[in-house]
Amino acid sequence: MTNGRIIDLTLYNILHTPSFYSNFISIPKIYSLGLAIIFSKNDIVASFRDKRIAIYGVLYRGLYHVKIVGEPKVLIVSSA
């Protein structure tokens, strides 16, 4: 985390499934934004090319629970 801050994230062109109890982020969509993603045994890190961390997550009950870190960002995810 950058300075221990958690920021808001706005995603566009996403699918919404009200019956799910969790939100999901598509790994290919994150790649399409130019982020590199590294999975380890217990966590996930997505970072920009300049190594700034954009997303950090911890594995919990089989799912990665992620937080957006760093400077405020709006990630626009194409539906194509």
N, C-alpha and C positions, 0 to 999 in steps of 0.2 A: 504494500500500500504506500502511496505517496503521502507523507506527513499524516498518516492515519486517517485520511479523509475518504469518505464515500460520497460519490456524486450521482446525480440523476443521469439516466441514459434514455434517449428517445430513439426508438426504432420505427422505421417506416416500411410499408409494403410487407407486413408480416401476416401470418395466419393466426387466428384466435380460436382456441378450443375451450369453451367455458367449462366443460366437464373435467378437464385436467386440474389437479390440485397444485400443479407446478407450472412454471413457464419454462419454455425450452428455447435454446438458441442453436441455430444451425451452424455446424462447424464449417461446411463449404461456404456459407454466406460470410462468416468471419474471415476466412481465407480470401474471399473476393474483395475485402476491404484492404488487403495488403498486410494483414496481421499474421505473425508467426505464432503457432500454438504448440506448446510443449506440455505433454501429459507425464506425470510421474505416478508413483504408487498411490499417493494421497492427495495430489493437487493438480491444478491446471493453471498455466500462465499463458496469456495472449499478449504479445508485444508488437510495437511498431518496428519498422526497419531500423530506427535509431536507438532501439533497445528500451524505449520507454514502455513501461507496463500499462496496458489498457484494461485488462480483465484478469482477475485472480479468483480462483475457486478452490474449494476444499471438498473432497469426496466424503459424502455422508449418506448412508443407507443406499449405496449404489448409484447415486446421482451427484454430479458436481454442483455445488451451490456457489454461484459466482457473484462477485461484486465488481463494479466498474471503479477503477482507481485512476488517479492522476488528474490532469486538468479537465474541466468540463468539456464534454464532447457530444456531438450528435452524430450517430452512426447511421447513415442512410443505406439500407440494404435493398438492393434491386430485386424485383420479383422475377426477373428473367433468368 
